[in-house]
Amino acid sequence: MRTILKYCMFTVLLTGLSFGQTVDINGEKVEVGQEDLVFQVKGLVCSFCAHGLQKGLSKLKFVDKTKYTKGVYADITHQFVKVGLKKNKEPNINKALDVIADAGYEVLKSYVNPTGSELKVKEYEKASK
């Protein structure tokens, strides 16, 4: 019986690791999967602006346009943007940062999970003017 219980716990643990990891962004639990790039964005307050940001990010070559809305999900309530990544395509985070900054928003953090079990978080300092 203990062997079965250990096997079930191990299977649940592996299943959780393979799908991604969850982070809390402004009170929202956000899943960061292997094929996701997530940005915590400051200043994203209206749906019209979010649509413009989605349009700009969806033009990047590493974005999988079959996910979310043309590859991008923007949550204005919790101030984050989730970008779907193409399989086996390395994301150019700097290009995505440029698109977000050019749209007038500040990126506070980025999250990637390239292996499905190794969440990488990068914090950004406020740009000086």
C-alpha positions as CSV (number, residue, x, y, z in Angstrom):
1,M,0.0,0.0,0.0
2,R,2.8,2.4,0.8
3,T,4.5,1.7,-2.5
4,I,1.3,2.7,-4.3
5,L,1.0,5.9,-2.3
6,K,4.6,6.8,-3.0
7,Y,4.1,6.1,-6.7
8,C,1.0,8.3,-6.7
9,M,2.7,11.2,-4.9
10,F,5.7,10.9,-7.3
11,T,3.4,11.0,-10.3
12,V,1.6,14.0,-9.1
13,L,4.9,15.8,-8.4
14,L,6.2,15.1,-11.9
15,T,2.9,16.1,-13.5
16,G,3.0,19.4,-11.7
17,L,6.6,20.0,-12.8
18,S,6.0,19.2,-16.4
19,F,3.1,21.6,-16.9
20,G,4.8,24.7,-15.5
21,Q,5.0,26.7,-12.3
22,T,2.8,29.3,-10.8
23,V,3.7,32.8,-9.7
24,D,1.6,35.4,-8.0
25,I,1.4,38.7,-9.9
26,N,-0.7,41.4,-8.1
27,G,-2.9,38.8,-6.5
28,E,-3.4,36.6,-9.5
29,K,-1.9,33.1,-9.8
30,V,-0.3,32.9,-13.2
31,E,0.9,29.6,-14.7
32,V,4.3,29.9,-16.5
33,G,4.6,26.9,-18.8
34,Q,7.5,25.8,-20.9
35,E,6.1,27.7,-23.8
36,D,5.2,30.9,-22.0
37,L,7.0,34.2,-21.5
38,V,5.3,36.4,-18.8
39,F,5.9,40.1,-18.1
40,Q,4.7,42.0,-15.1
41,V,3.9,45.4,-16.6
42,K,3.2,48.7,-14.9
43,G,0.7,51.1,-16.5
44,L,-1.5,48.7,-18.4
45,V,-4.9,50.1,-17.6
46,C,-7.3,50.0,-20.5
47,S,-8.4,47.3,-23.0
48,F,-7.7,49.5,-26.0
49,C,-4.1,49.9,-24.8
50,A,-3.8,46.2,-24.1
51,H,-5.0,45.5,-27.7
52,G,-2.2,47.7,-29.1
53,L,0.4,45.9,-27.0
54,Q,-1.0,42.5,-28.1
55,K,-0.7,43.6,-31.7
56,G,2.9,44.8,-31.3
57,L,4.1,41.6,-29.5
58,S,2.3,39.3,-31.8
59,K,4.5,40.5,-34.7
60,L,7.6,39.0,-33.0
61,K,8.9,35.9,-34.8
62,F,9.0,33.7,-31.7
63,V,5.4,34.2,-30.8
64,D,3.0,31.3,-31.3
65,K,-0.1,33.1,-32.7
66,T,-2.3,30.0,-32.2
67,K,-2.2,30.6,-28.4
68,Y,-4.2,33.3,-26.5
69,T,-5.2,36.2,-28.8
70,K,-2.7,36.1,-31.6
71,G,-0.1,34.7,-29.2
72,V,-0.6,37.3,-26.4
73,Y,-2.8,37.5,-23.3
74,A,-2.9,40.9,-21.5
75,D,-4.5,41.2,-18.1
76,I,-5.2,44.8,-17.3
77,T,-6.6,44.1,-13.8
78,H,-3.5,42.3,-12.6
79,Q,-1.0,44.1,-14.8
80,F,0.7,41.2,-16.7
81,V,1.2,40.0,-20.2
82,K,1.6,36.4,-21.2
83,V,3.2,35.5,-24.5
84,G,2.9,32.1,-26.1
85,L,6.2,30.8,-27.5
86,K,6.7,28.7,-30.5
87,K,8.2,25.2,-29.8
88,N,12.0,25.0,-30.2
89,K,12.2,28.8,-30.9
90,E,14.4,30.8,-28.6
91,P,12.5,34.0,-27.4
92,N,14.2,37.3,-27.8
93,I,13.3,38.9,-24.5
94,N,15.0,42.1,-25.4
95,K,12.9,42.6,-28.5
96,A,9.7,42.0,-26.4
97,L,11.0,44.5,-23.8
98,D,11.5,47.1,-26.6
99,V,7.9,46.6,-27.8
100,I,6.5,47.0,-24.4
101,A,8.6,50.1,-23.6
102,D,7.8,51.6,-27.0
103,A,4.1,51.2,-26.1
104,G,4.7,53.3,-23.0
105,Y,4.8,50.6,-20.3
106,E,7.3,49.7,-17.7
107,V,8.3,46.0,-17.2
108,L,8.9,45.2,-13.6
109,K,9.7,41.4,-14.0
110,S,9.9,38.7,-16.6
111,Y,9.3,35.0,-16.1
112,V,10.4,32.1,-18.3
113,N,10.3,28.4,-17.6
114,P,12.4,26.8,-20.3
115,T,12.6,23.3,-18.9
116,G,9.1,23.2,-17.3
117,S,10.7,22.9,-13.8
118,E,13.2,25.8,-13.8
119,L,11.4,29.1,-13.4
120,K,13.7,32.0,-14.2
121,V,12.7,35.4,-12.8
122,K,14.4,38.7,-13.9
123,E,13.7,42.0,-12.2
124,Y,14.1,45.3,-14.1
125,E,15.1,48.6,-12.7
126,K,13.2,51.7,-13.5
127,A,14.6,53.4,-16.5
128,S,16.1,56.8,-15.7
129,K,14.9,59.8,-17.7
